[in-house]
Amino acid sequence: MDSGAVIGAGTDSPVASHDPWLNVYGFATRDTKSAGIQGPQHRISIAEALRCYTVGSAAILGQDKFLGSLEVGKAADFICLDRDPLSASPEEVRAMVVRSTIVGGRRVFAAGD
């Protein structure tokens, strides 16, 4: 990241949890379930982790003209959360709940439906 490399993020499900919030927590803390904190000098901010999941992954796929950020002309896919991840602690991010999901400008999921 410091060298300017494009970095994407995802999950290794079913090998590991598919929960992206657990992974964002891991990026920000370098905490692991089985071995504790590993490589704390490689921590990145929650904002940087979210950028890896969105803009970075779209760029790696060669889809950054169509995906990865909310801009005119791009797919209107996004989620609404129970809190602001940029003002949350890593522990709060770990417990994030998706309230709704919008794909192609249409709501496809709403909590409680």
Summary of the structure (lengths in Angstrom):
residues: 113
radius of gyration: 14.9
end to end distance: 39.5
largest distance: 44.6
contacts: 265
relative contact order: 0.15
helix: 29%
strand: 17%
